[in-house]
Amino acid sequence: MNPLNKSMSVNELTLHYLDWENIRAKPMVLLHGLCNNAHYWDFFAEKMSHDYHVIAIDQRGHGYSDWAESYGPRDYVLDLESTIDQLNIEDVFLIGHSIAGITASLYSALHPDKVAKLVIVDIGPELSDFGIQRLLDQWQSEPYSFKSRDEAISLLRRNEPRYSEEFIQHQMKHLLQGNEDSGFTFKYDKALHNTILKSPEWLWEYLDQIICPTLILHGKESDMLTREVADRMAERLIMGSVIDIDNAGHSILGDNPAAFTQATLNFLHNNN
């Protein structure tokens, strides 16, 4: 099932999203991480779309959504609130990777009546300094434009060595814009690199307010979230649990998609 490209007006911006349109099924909303887009979820969403009404959102400044003057937790949460309200979604299965895991957590705390289950993917209130520095170093060394698609693909291979070639090629199909004559750039607002990267320790108090079953997926080789922090998160949550994903760093879905999918399915199918 191929998704439909749709858009809506949200907080004076036009946000693009992908809709797999299984409208009679339980809703599932997917939120990508920083400097990515909704197509990050395509392979996973295709598997989920037979049993769920899957929607993947290009967050502000990403993909085909409008760029904005500000990018922060409050902005992303307000966008998600408006999106879910306009789509008239109830009892959603909400999945957020990296910085979007913060968005998903905040939304779940603020709207406990809207979220059936929550999956937080490799993010938490305390982040590893090593992982933050790695990301900053990538941004500082990353060129603004590329002479060819192969040059950009080589960069992604270096940054994400666990990704399969199929996943890399698919991501680059949707991450890049431009052509061989004018060159290529990534399809996101470069201002996103100004995002302040530090531990959002204020998130601890919001975890106490999340009442839905919550799964924390932790990349066993992640340099961003430690297992110790993930365990503390699960203890703070009313119904929290943690699963380690082998052979995966911070980008769990790209690193080990089979294990990511199976762990998520097991959680969603659990009646607790």
CORKAPE-V77295 format. One line per field, one symbol per residue. burial: + if it has 24 or more other C-alpha atoms within 12 Angstrom, else -. A space follows every 10 residues. Layout:
BEGIN
burial: ???
END
This chain:
BEGIN
burial: --+---++-+ +-++++++++ +----+++++ ++++++++++ ++++++-++- -+++++++++ ++++++++-- +++-++++++ +-++--+-++ ++++++++++ ++++++++++ ++-+++++++ ++++++++-- ++--+----- -----+--+- -++--+--++ -++---++-- +++++++--- ---+++++++ -+----+--+ --++-+++++ ++++++++++ +++++++-++ +-++-++-++ ++++++++++ +++++++-++ +-+++-++-- --
END
